[in-house]
Amino acid sequence: MKRGIAVLLSLSVVFTAAYFTASKWAISHQTITFRDPTRDERVVQVDVAVRFDKQMQADAGMITLPVAILNHGNTVKFTEYSFLANVFAARGYLAVSIQNDLPQDGPMVTKVGELYVGRLPQYQRGITNIKFAIDEMRKVEPNADYSKLTMVGHSNGGDIAMYFAKQYPDEIRKVVTLDNLRVPFMTDGKFKILSFRSHDPQFKTDPGVVPDPAECEKAGITVVNTNFQHNDMRDTGPDTAKNSIEAMLDKFLADTDADVAAVDTRNAPPKILEPGPVSLYVPEKTPRPSFVEKLKNMLPLKKTEKDSSQAMN
């Protein structure tokens, strides 16, 4: 018994030392497959990213994890935004990336003249996926705040994020989009918005989507105009693009999380500084025992392969 205690204390010392010397706590990524019985057992996969120490505190009932929902671009896999998920996880969030599209859904078709150029059915399906995934995640991780979400998305996923915020504004904590092209921003100042815009001649933002600077200032919207291409804003993009986005996103989260109790943001728009050095993240594939224990009654975990196909608007 004494020897066991000594070993445990030794491990604790090592663990504590690692905490003070590592640039960031290790972040785990776990892929979970759910099936929706109300939609012919439709498969809804999620990648869950969380810091080990925050997960342990949540398991112990010490904290409630804030939740970020990440939505992928058209033809891009949900696992291709780990650089974003890691920023949220490092900040103490439970980051949940959802696979919204399946091969049987068919290609997305642009219909000029229709609402959101005919993309509304995709947005509605995305909202159904998000609602279902949240209900399932409550069973896996009950110590998280699913009532106030940070909604995130790239391209078509950014439009899904903004459309969700329009439909359920009282359930939104903040919104982050990366070059969404169709759904206009909300300007009522109920929550803060950060949006990265590309400089890409092939991907044009529809008129009226991004408010003018004066309206952004009033509504608490921060627009970051970049020199990046539309498809640079995912894991396959260049490090310069990802590092810059990570740094500015981290600053935005630091500012907005410090004032999370605020409701009306019109008079306090976030001030984004120049991106600083980007912290290193330590991805970890081995799940915590407590987390695995929660998944025993769920369906088997499945690995997913990264899709190298190009994102479409």
Order of alpha helices (4+ residues) and beta strands (2+ residues): alpha-beta-beta-alpha-beta-alpha-beta-alpha-beta-alpha-beta-beta-alpha-beta-alpha-beta-alpha
